[in-house]
Amino acid sequence: VAMDEASLDRMGAWPWPRDTSAQLVDRLSSAGAKTIVLATPLDAPQSNLAQPFFQKIRGLLRTAPPEAAVLKEQVGRALDEADAALDADARLAISLRNAGNVLLPTQLLAPSGAAAGGRTLPSYVHRSALPDLGAGFVLPASAGAQPLALFGQAAAGIGHMQTGPEGVDGIVRQAPLLLGLDGAAVPSLALLTAMHSLHLGAAQVKPVDGHALRLGGLLLPSGSPALLRPQIYANQDGAPPFPVFSFQDVLQGKVPAAQWRDKIVLVGATAPRIQPLLRVPGGGQLAPVELLAHQVSSIRQGHLYTEPAWGGAVMWGGLVAVLFFGAVVLPHWRVPQGVAASVVLAVALLALQWVWLQQRGQWLHLVLPALGLLAGLVVHLVLRRAEWSRAPRSMDQGAQEPDRMMGLALQGQGQLDMAFERLRRVPSSPELHANLMHLAQDFEQKHQYTKARMVYEHILRQNK
């Protein structure tokens, strides 16, 4: 049941009077909903604007003369009725208690370091908590805003909606199943919803080998600490994976009552004006209550992703194999073959990770080896290019070596002019400069100073 933009347009700005939520809970409960999750914060009272005036009238009644006793009693009774009718918080608490199957969220901050876990939880939060399963399984937390005692005591259970830790890209991929505080393990609202819908108590949730949770007959692979990595279900033909109904439509009875019978009903804000959306895998964005729906469904159907205990060994083994390939195999291949092989192997690693994730539900960290493979290819290409840039120079020097030898031969025969024509074609080198110096000296011995000067100037130009 979505507190969406259409409901905001028709019912006014958020927050709405809580008696509207009370009416919704009454309607869902009478229709036979199995579990109702009211995923909105109830941590602050809603003020009754008429309350100060009621108090003032009661004060005046206390000063009324004795002959007005009958009128005083009647007015006092009317004030009590009006006060009860206008107290939206009390109205919602009554609806929660009458329904008996409404779950509420609590705010826990997790994990925030060694100082976390030093505060206490209200007794009504402890009612839903599991025994502390150990530091290796339960993430430490510190207490945040709690539901008002009026609501917490009337609710069937209370769980946290903490997400994360998020990746560096800000995408929410996981959420803690259990947060430890005040000697108890507070379950996530998704876990609590699954437990309530399956009629399971805290005693029927147990850790298995430190890497999974047994939820009655369900085995939830979670790792250590226990993290929930849900599947994000895709839309089917443009329709969302779960039926969504506008809050206003449900409140006005436009949705058949049979729609709610024996169903898990999540009530929360989907309008960004009320609550910001969360980035999820696949490039989409979901409201927290929508993400909660995916989490509950993943738990109930066993569609959870895990990181295998041997995943780290696979990643490091992949990095070693990639390093061996780049250092030993790649240098012996031609560039086109090396590029093709590297790209194919990188794509194969990413494809293996994707297929393994879809078929086995296990996350293998093969992105890093794939990136290492491509980085090695880039280094290899840079080194090859440096070799190519040096190759033409050495080839030119080899091609001009006959000119230098011919110049020396002509110089030995005394044909100095022809020798200079040959030597001036040769690229600069220490050997050439020595040859040209000897040639200039030969010109000087024959008193051809102008030509000797031309040789010296040629040497100077090459040295610039």
N, C-alpha and C positions, 0 to 999 in steps of 0.2 A: 504494500500500500504506500504509494509515493506522495510525499509532500512536495508536489511538483510546481512548475511555474503556473499551470492552469489553476491549481488550488490557491496559490498566492494571489492571483489576479481576482479570484472570486471571493476569497475569505479575508483578504487584507494582508498587511505586512506581518512578518514573523517577529516575535512569538505570538501564537494564537492563545486564546483563553484555554486553560487545561480542561475545562468541561467539555470541549470538543473532542479531546482525546478520550475522555471518559465515555462519551457517547459512542465513539468508535469501538472502544474495548467492549462495551455492552453489546453492541451489534455483532461483533465477531464472536464473542463468547456465546451468545444465544444461538448463533448459527452453527456451533459445534466445532470451532477451530481447536486443533489439538494443542498447539503451542503458539503463543503470541509473543513477539519480541518488539517492545517499544524502544527502538534504538534512537531515542532523543534524550538529551541531558535533562535531568530533573534535580539539579543540585542547588537550586535557589527557589525560594518561595515566590509565588505570583501575588502581588499586592491586591487586596480588595479595596478599591477606592472608596467604597461606601462605609468601610469599617470605622473611620474616625467619626463620621456622622452618627452611626449607630451608638457609639460610646457616648457621644454628647447627649443623645436622646435618653439613653439609660441613666445618665447623670441627672437629667431633668426629672425623670420619673421617680428617682429616689427622694427628691425634694417635694413630690406632690403631696397634697393634704390627704388625711385619712379618708375623707368622703369620696376621693377619686380612686379608691382601691380597686374597684372592679375594672375601671377603665385602664388603670395602671397594669393590671394583670393581662388584659386583652392586648394592649399595645406591646407589652414585653414579650408575649407569645408571638405576636406578628413580627417583632424584631428578630427573635430567634429563628423563625422560619425564613425570613429574608436573609439573615446572616448565613444560614446553612445553604440556601439556594445560591448565594453569590460567592461562597467560598469554593473556588474552582479546585484548589488543591485537595480539600477534603472530599470533594465530589469524585476526583480521580482516584484518590486512595480507596474510597468505597468500591469503585468499579474494579480496581486491581484485586482487592480482597475477594469480592464476589466471583470474579472470573477464576482465580486460583491457578492460572496457568500463564501468567504474564512475566516475562523476563526483562530485566532492566540492565543498562550498561553502567559501569563504574570507570573512573579515569585513574589509571595507574601509569606511572612514568617508569619506563624500563629500557634497558638497564642503565643505570647512571653511576656506576662505580661502586667503590667499597662503602661509601656512606649510605647507599641505598638500603632499604629494608629496616631503618631505624624507627619507623612510625607504626602506629597501630591501625587496625581496621575496625569499623563498627561491627557489632555482633551480627547484624543482618547480612553483612557481606560474608562473615565466617560461615553462615549457614550453607552457602553454596560452595565453599572452598573444599579442596581435597587436602588430605594430609600432605605435609611438605615431603616431596619425594627425593630431596637431596639437591645439593648445589650443582651437581653435574647434569641434572635433568631439568631443574626449574631455574629460570632466569630471575635474578634479584630485581626488586622494584621499590619505588617509593610511592607513597600514597598521593593521589591528586584529589580532585573534586569527587565527592561521593553523593549518591542520591540522598535526598532528605529522608530522615528517619520515618517520616509519615508514609513515604512511598516504599522505602526499603523493607519495612516490616510487613507491608501488604503484598509485596511481590513474591512470586514463586521462586525466584533466583536472581542472582546478580553476577555478571561476568564482564571482563574487560574487552575493549575493542582496540587495543594497542596493535599497531602494525610495525613492520620493519624488523630488524634494521634494513633500511633501504640501500640499494646499490648506488654506486657513484653516479649513475644516470638518473637517479631519483625515482626509479620504477619500484613499486611495491611488489615483491615476489614472495614474501613470507611474513609470518606473524607468529609470535610466541604463543604456544598452547597453554602454558602455565607460567604465572608470575608469582614469585615467592615474596611474601611480606607477612610479618607478625606471626611467624610460625605456621603459615598456611600457604597452600598453592591455589591461587585464584585462577579458575579456568577462563579461557577466552569465551566470549559470548557465543562464538560458533560451536565450540566444544560443549558448552552448557546447553545450547539449543538441541544439539544432537542427542545429548544425554536425556534431556527432558522428553523429547519426542519418542525416544526408545524406552522410556520409563526406567531409566537407570539411575542409581544413586552413586554417591561418591565412592562407596566401598566396591563398586563394580568397575572402577577405572584403576588399572594397575600398570606399572611399567614392566616392560619385557626386555631383558638383557640390556637395559640402558639405552636402547636405540628405538624403542617403539612403545606405544600405548595400547593396552587391550581395553576396548570399550565394549563390555559385554561380549558379544560374539564377533565384534569387529576388531581387526588388528590394524592400527594406524602407524605406519613407519614414520618416525618423526626425527630420528637422530638424537644427539645429545649436545646441547640442550634441546628440549622438545620444541621443534618449530613446525608450523603448518605451512606447507607449500601447495596451495590449491591449484587445481586446473581452472583456467579462465575459459568458460564455455563460449563458443562462437554463436553469433546470431544465426537463426535458421530462416532463410528466405526473407531476411530483413526484420524478422520478429525477434525480440529478446528471448534468451533461453528460459526465462521464468516469467510467468504472467505478471503484468504490472497494471495496477488500477490506481486511478487518481483518488487521493484522500477525499476530495469533495464528492466524487461520485459514490464512494462507499458510504459516506456519511448520509447522503440523501437516499440511500437504498436503491441506487440504480444497478448495483451488482447483485445477482441472485444469491440468496443465502446458501444454496447448495455449493457454491463456489468455495466456501470456507470449511466445509465439513471435513474433519480429520486431516486438515492441512496445517503446515507450519506457515504462519503469517508474520512477515517482517514489516514493521511500520517505521519509516524513516524519511529523511529529507533527501531528495534527488535534485532539487533546484540549487544551482551554484550560489544563488543569493543567500541561502541558508547555511550551506556547508560546502567548502571547496572540494573539487573532484580529485581523485587519486589516479596517478598514472600506473597502468598495469601492463604486463607483458602482452605483446601483440600490437602495441601502438595505440591502445584505447585508453579511455578514461572512465572511471566508475565512481559513483557516490559511495561513501562508506557502507551504507545499507545494502547497496548492490553487491559490493565486494563480500559482505557478510553472507549473502545468498550463495555466491560461488563457493565460499568456504564451507558452509553447512552442507551443500550438495556434495562437495568433494569428500567430506568426512563420511556422509551416509553411504555414498557409492564407492568409496575406496579409491577415488581418483586423485591420489596425492603423489607429488614428486619428492624424491629423496636424493641425498648424496651418499653413495655407498662408502663404506669404510675404506675400501681400497681405491677410492677415486683419486686421492693424493698421489698414490704410487703410479697410477696411470698417467697423471699429468707430468710428473717428473720423468717417468720413462719416455713419454712422448718428447719432452724437451731434450733428453739425452740423444734420442734417435734423430731428432731434427738437427742437433749440433753435429753429430757424426755425418749426416747427409751433406750438410753445408760445408764441412771442413775437409771431408775425404772424397765423397762421391762427386759432388757438383763441379769441382775444378777440372775433372777429367772429361766433362761433357762439353759439347759445343753449346753456344749461347741459346739457340732456339730450343734444343733438347732440354737444357737446364731450366729455362723459363717454363716450358710446357710441363715438365715433370713436377716442378715446384708448385705451380698453380693447381695441377691435378691433385697433388697430395694435400694441399691446404684445403681445397674444396672437399676432398674425401674425409678429412678430419672433421670439418664442420658438419658434413652430412652424417657421419657416424654419430656425432653428438646429438644431432636432431632426431635421427631414427631411434637411437637408444632411449632418448627422452620420451618419444611418443610410444614406443613399444614396451619398454620396461619401466617407465616412470622414474628413471634414475638420471641425475645430472652429472655428466662427465665433463671435467674442465679441460676441454681440448681446444678452446679458443686460443689460449696462450701458446701451445705448440704450433698452431696454425700461423699465428702472428710471428712467432720466432722463425718459422720456415720462410715466410715472405720477407722478413728483415734480413735473413741470411742471403736470400736471392738478391736483394737490393745491394748489399755489401759486395756480393760476387760481381754484379754488373758494374759497380763503380770501379772495382779493381781491374776488371777486363777493359773498361774504357781507358783507364790510366795506361794500361799496356798498349792499347791501340794508339794512344796519343804519342807514345814514345816510339812506336814502330816506324812511322814514316821518316822520322829524323834519322834513325839508324839506317833505313833503306836508302835515303838520299846520300848519306855518307858513304855507304857501300857502292852506290852507283857512281859517285864522283871520284872514287879512289883511282880508277884508270887515268883520269885527267891529271891527278897529282903526280902519278908515276911517270906519265908522258912528259909533264912539265919538267920534272927532275932530269929525265933523259935528255930533253932538248937543252936544258941548262948545262948539262955535262958536255954537250956537243958545241957549246958556245952560242947557240941560237937563243939569246936571252929574250928578245922580243916575243918570239913564239912561246917560250917557256912562261913568260908573264901572262900571255893570253890564256894558256891552259890553267895556270895556278889561280887566276882570279875567278874561275868558275867554281872552284872548290869551296864548300862551306867552311866557316871559321872553325879552327881547332888549334891547339898548341903546336902540333906538328907542322901545320900549314904556316903558322906565323914564323917558325924557325926556318922553313924553306924560303919564305919571302924575304927574311932578313939576309940570308945568304945571297939571294938573287940581287937585292939592292946593293950589297957590297960588291958583287961582280960588276954591276953598272958603274959604281964609283971607280973601280979599278980601271975601267975603260973610259973614264972621264965623261960618262953619260949621266951627268948629275940631274938633269931634268927627269930622265926616266927613273933614276933612283928615288927622286922625290915622289914620283907617281906611286911607286911601290910602297914607300913609307905611309903616304896618305891612305892607300888602300888598307894597310894594316890598322891604321887609326880608326877608319870607318868601321871595320869589323869588330873593333874592341868597344865601340860605343854601345 
